[in-house]
Structures are given as structure tokens and as C-alpha cells.
Amino acid sequence: MALKRELGFLELTLAGIGIILGAGIYALVGKAAAVAGEGVWVSFAISGVIALFTALSYAELSARFPKAGAEYVYVTHSLGDRWAFMMGLALIVVGVASAATVALGFGGYFFRIFGIDSLLAAIGIMLVCAGICWGGAKKTAQIAGAISLFEILGLIVIIAIGLPFLGKGFAIPSIDLLPGIFSGVALVFFAYLGFEELVRMAEETKNPKEMMPRALLLAIGISSVLYVLVAASALGILGADTLGQSASPIADVARSQFGDLGFLLLGGIALLSTGNTVLFILLATSRLVYGMARAGSLPKWFAHTESNQPRHALIASVIVSTLLLLPRDITFVAHMTDGLLFAVFAVINLSLLLIRLREKKPFTGFRSPINIGKWPLLAVLGAITSAAMLLFVEVVPLLLGVVGVVVAAFVWTRPKQARVAYK
């Protein structure tokens, strides 16, 4: 059964901003400062550029193939079923790991504000988000969009507080910090995750070939500007050492200027932001699982729908994400997520290149800019930079992620019949 097309441009854009903003600034800017020092704002800027290369490829591919399976569908058309299956599994791992990472960030803020165990808080927000997603994409996107407005307001407050300190925050870092800056890029790239989740809502968007590319690029553009300004503001106010040691960096910035009231207000917005990201990740991951199951690459149980909602896929996504909370290590899970995503993004950029080279006549919808003939130069840069960033990801988390994908591939052997609905 097909999903219902009910999402508009504003809902998509606000949902995209909401899922992107909640993860990195509120959960990882302190961790990034610990490795990048005064170059933390540079790490965010470089990550934004790398993300933009790949976002442009996603924008074109989402216009070409507006399906719930998203990356699985793109790679099916470029590299074939076998690669598509592996990419789909990798992205499911990324989805559940991302939800766990952000939920742990939520738990950290919850503990600082209310003194309640962070793991219990993380499990709690996971269950609350699952309940909201149960109601469907339309209601979930509306809630996510409303929360996004509070997220943007909170970050604007931090930028306003930091205006007198931006000169210090934007100081050119020492060349000695370069390795740390690129390690920071590998870590804070997690902050830009979300644009790839958004395209999985294409099958529930009213006019996906036009709306999805515009919403995707606008969301990542707004988020990138806010990230760099907030990172510089936090760095200028707290300094690299204090920022790097903070478990709730954005709220601590507010406390340094407005006392406990500022901490509580920004801490509350941080809870909304991280919770909002968990909400949309679960929604999008369940759609990927549903799309693969409908195509025959996962058990048909996951393709079951109730009231046009893929609830079996949602249940599975929530259970696995909750299990990943148990180690409590946000940095470990973030590195596993980033490592797999860098590999996936390299393949997605390669997919656009192959599809372009094979097409007999140019696609008339959105196209990634800056091309030489059929060659999309930004997709080539996206593939190269994504592959290069694998050098800066911690090895153990990445290997565990890869092993998880390989084991899952052996556990479930794909049927051999053609996937007519997705061709």
C-alpha cells in the first residue's frame, strides 16, 4: 500500500532544520572543542561544505526518484541490487545509531537540569518520540516544525550573547591544530545529519520533484550558518578548554551570562532540540526499512502498514535504537555513525555520476550545479571528500558498524525476484 502524500514545503523545510539543528550543537560542540580547540568553528565550516556537496547530489536524486527507499533506490539504479542492499543496511544502522546518539545527548541535558539518570531520560524520550511517530508523518512533521522555531530562537540568543566575543571566537587557529580540526570535522559532521533523512519523506510529499530539493538545500544552508556562528560564540565566551569539558555547552554559555535562569531556558530548548531530532530520525529510518521491505530486500513483516503508516518498521527501529543506548557512550556511537555515513555518501555521489553518464537525454528537473558535460563536479568532490574523511574516524567504532552491516547481510539473504515497483 502506498503512503499518503500530505507534506508541504514549509513542513519539509522546518522539519529538515529541526532534525539537523538538534544533534551537533547541543550534543557535540563540547566534544569537538576538546579535539579541535580554537579551530572548532573551522571544523563546523568544513563539515558544512562537505555536507553541501553531498546534499546537492541528494537533491537531484530525490527529484529523479521520489521514493521512500531513497538511497536504496538511488543505488539500485546506479550500481545494482547487491550494492543497494548493502547501502540500505548501512543506512539502517546509521539511523538507529543516530537516534541513540542524540537521545544520549538529551539524557545528558536532562540529568544536568533535573538530576534524573541520563540513561532513563534517553529511554524515555525514545518512547515518547515513538508514540508521536505512531500518529503518522503529517502530525510528526507539524510537531517537529513547531519545535524547530524554538530551536532557531535558542541559537539566535546564543549568537546575540556572543556578538561581543565573535572576534575572539573567530580567531585563526594555529597550524598545529590542523589534525585536531579534521578530527573535529569527522566528529561534528554528525551535526549535519538530517538532510539524508529528509529525502525518505519524498513519497509522503505533495510535489516531491520540486519541493524536496528546495527544502533540502534551504534547511542545510540555514543550519550551516547558525552552526558556525554558534560555535564561534560559544568558543569566544567559554574558551576552548572550558567548552571542551562541558557536558551541556550551550546551556553553560547561557549560564555564564544570565546565571541559572539562562541555563534552565537554554537547557530546556536543548531538550526540545535533541528530542526533535530523535523524533524525525525514527520517522525517517522507519520509512527506509519500509521501503526496503516493500521492495523485497527485508522481511515483508516490515512492509506492513496500518492507517497508511509503516508501524512494524517503526517498532523495529525503536527497539534497536533503545538497545544502543545501553553503553552510554555518545562519542563512540557518533564515530560509528559518521564512519558509515562517509562511506555511504561517497557511494551516493558516485551513484549520481554513474546515472548522469548513462542517461541518454538530460534530466529536466533539479540538477546539481557546476557541470562539465555530463560530469557533476560537486558530486565528484563530494565522493572524494567523503572518502577522505574516513581517515579521521576512530577505527574501532567504524569496524563495529561495518561488521554489523556484513552480519546482517548474511543473516538475511535477499530474494532474487525483480523489484518491479522500484525500477
C-alpha positions, -999 to 999 in steps of 0.1 A, spaced: 0 0 0 14 34 -9 20 61 17 -2 92 17 12 124 1 4 151 27 36 171 34 41 207 21 72 228 15 71 247 49 66 215 68 95 198 50 119 228 55 111 233 92 114 195 98 147 195 80 161 223 100 148 207 132 165 173 126 198 190 116 200 215 144 192 192 173 222 169 170 255 186 168 254 220 186 235 208 216 252 174 219 287 175 204 301 210 202 319 205 236 333 172 224 345 188 192 362 217 211 381 191 231 398 178 200 398 209 177 404 236 203 402 271 189 396 256 155 362 242 164 344 268 142 366 257 113 356 221 119 319 231 116 326 252 84 345 224 67 318 199 76 291 222 62 309 224 28 314 186 26 277 182 36 267 206 8 285 187 -19 265 156 -9 233 174 -3 233 187 -38 236 151 -51 207 140 -28 186 169 -41 190 158 -77 185 121 -69 154 128 -48 139 147 -77 147 118 -101 135 91 -77 110 104 -51 106 71 -33 105 62 5 135 39 0 157 69 -10 193 58 -10 184 22 -16 165 32 -48 193 55 -60 220 29 -57 197 2 -73 196 24 -104 234 30 -105 252 1 -90 226 -26 -89 206 -46 -63 236 -60 -44 252 -26 -36 218 -12 -29 211 -38 -3 244 -32 14 239 6 14 204 2 27 216 -19 56 243 6 64 218 34 65 195 15 88 225 10 112 232 47 108 196 56 116 192 36 147 227 47 159 219 83 152 187 81 172 207 66 201 234 92 199 210 122 201 189 105 228 221 102 249 226 139 243 191 145 255 198 124 286 229 145 294 210 177 294 181 161 314 205 150 341 221 184 344 187 201 348 166 176 367 192 152 382 175 122 367 197 94 354 207 102 318 200 66 305 165 66 319 159 100 303 172 88 269 150 57 270 120 80 280 125 104 250 128 74 227 94 61 238 78 95 236 90 100 201 79 65 191 44 74 203 43 106 183 56 89 151 28 63 156 3 91 146 19 95 111 42 117 91 18 147 89 14 151 126 50 143 133 62 169 108 39 196 123 52 190 158 88 189 145 83 222 126 69 239 157 98 228 178 122 239 151 111 275 157 122 273 193 155 257 183 163 286 159 153 311 186 176 295 212 206 295 188 199 331 178 200 340 215 234 324 218 247 342 188 234 375 202 251 368 236 283 360 217 284 391 194 309 409 216 331 378 217 330 368 180 363 384 173 379 360 198 357 331 187 367 335 150 404 338 158 425 320 131 437 287 148 473 276 149 485 253 121 494 228 149 457 224 154 451 211 118 450 174 127 426 182 156 404 203 133 400 175 108 393 150 137 367 176 148 352 176 112 348 138 114 330 142 148 308 173 141 298 161 107 272 143 128 257 178 133 247 180 97 230 147 96 193 150 87 193 161 51 197 125 40 168 116 64 146 142 48 146 126 13 130 95 28 98 115 32 96 121 -6 68 95 -10 47 115 15 54 149 0 28 166 -22 51 176 -51 85 159 -42 103 166 -75 101 204 -69 96 207 -31 122 182 -19 153 197 -35 144 233 -24 135 222 12 167 201 15 191 229 4 173 256 24 174 235 55 211 228 53 220 263 43 202 279 73 217 252 97 252 257 84 252 295 91 237 290 125 263 263 134 293 283 126 281 314 144 271 295 175 304 275 176 323 308 174 301 324 200 305 295 225 342 295 219 346 332 224 326 331 256 338 300 274 372 294 257 383 261 242 393 244 275 360 251 293 339 244 262 358 211 257 350 199 292 313 209 292 286 182 291 259 208 283 279 235 264 251 257 250 233 259 284 266 267 301 271 296 277 238 310 288 246 304 324 278 323 321 259 354 310 225 351 327 230 327 356 208 297 365 178 312 347 197 313 314 209 277 320 174 265 325 160 283 295 186 271 271 187 237 287 150 234 280 155 244 244 183 219 241 159 192 254 134 202 227 160 202 200 176 169 208 142 153 213 130 168 179 160 152 162 152 118 177 116 122 166 124 127 129 153 102 128 129 74 140 103 86 114 128 86 85 145 53 94 112 35 97 104 47 61 137 33 48 131 0 65 95 0 50 108 9 15 134 -19 15 109 -44 28 83 -34 2 110 -40 -25 116 -75 -11 150 -68 4 138 -72 40 111 -95 55 77 -85 44 66 -80 80 84 -47 80 63 -35 50 30 -40 69 10 -7 72 -18 4 95 -37 35 86 -11 41 58 17 41 84 46 16 84 42 8 121 61 -25 121 91 -8 107 88 19 134 86 -7 162 118 -24 150 137 9 146 127 19 182 137 -14 197 172 -14 181 178 23 189 169 17 225 194 -12 228 222 10 215 216 34 244 229 9 270 267 16 266 260 53 273 290 64 251 278 93 228 312 98 212 316 61 203 282 59 187 287 92 168 320 79 153 303 47 142 275 67 126 299 91 109 322 64 96 293 45 79 278 77 65 310 89 50 312 56 31 275 58 21 278 95 10 308 85 -12 287 59 -29 257 82 -33 278 108 -50 292 81 -72 257 70 -80 247 104 -93 278 104 -115 270 70 -130 234 78 -136 244 111 -154 269 93 -176 244 66 -186 214 89 -193 205 94 -230 190 128 -225 195 153 -197 171 152 -167 148 182 -168 143 185 -130 167 199 -104 204 192 -113 234 196 -91 252 228 -104 287 232 -119 289 206 -146 314 197 -174 293 179 -199 275 151 -180 301 153 -152 287 168 -119 319 183 -104 304 188 -70 294 152 -68 329 142 -76 342 165 -48 316 150 -25 328 115 -32 364 124 -27 359 144 5 336 118 20 360 90 13 389 111 27 371 118 60 372 81 67 409 86 76 398 107 106 372 84 121 381 62 151 388 27 138 370 5 164 335 21 161 338 21 123 348 -16 122 319 -25 145 295 -7 122 309 -24 92 307 -58 109 271 -51 119 262 -45 82 280 -76 70 265 -98 96 230 -85 88 237 -92 51 245 -128 59 215 -132 82 191 -121 56 196 -133 21 177 -113 -4 151 -128 -27 161 -130 -63 129 -117 -79 129 -84 -97 118 -53 -77 94 -40 -103 78 -13 -81 112 3 -76 126 1 -111 
